[in-house]
Amino acid sequence: MPALNRIAAATVAAAALGAASISTAPAAYAATAPACVVRSVHNDANGFSVFLVNKCTKTMKVQVIVDWAPDSPCYTIPVGGERYYRYDGLLGFYNSTAVC
């Protein structure tokens, strides 16, 4: 294999590995929040908002998982409590709500 082909193959392999590490964020392994954490997601031209309500029988710790942008902080929401999260930006998209 000529040297240029080996360099090209190595570059493609490195790019693929880099892309895989970017798309596999630690939060991707978090468990999805149970259905008793009710979420209402609203998209708009500037981003999105998520309104969370804890209808579980215990205090819940949850975070909003965002694709292509940082996730929300971990919120502690008491029974019957509510939390509002707003993302402003062009790149981020709502993925899910996870326990943390």
HELIX and SHEET records of a PDB file:
HELIX    1   1 ALA A    3  SER A   23  1                                  21    
HELIX    2   2 PRO A   26  TYR A   29  5                                   4    
SHEET    1   A 3 VAL A  37  ASP A  44  0                                        
SHEET    2   A 3 GLY A  47  ASN A  54 -1                                        
SHEET    3   A 3 GLU A  82  ASP A  88 -1                                        
SHEET    1   B 3 TYR A  75  ILE A  77  0                                        
SHEET    2   B 3 MET A  60  ASP A  67 -1                                        
SHEET    3   B 3 PHE A  93  VAL A  99 -1                                        
END                                                                             
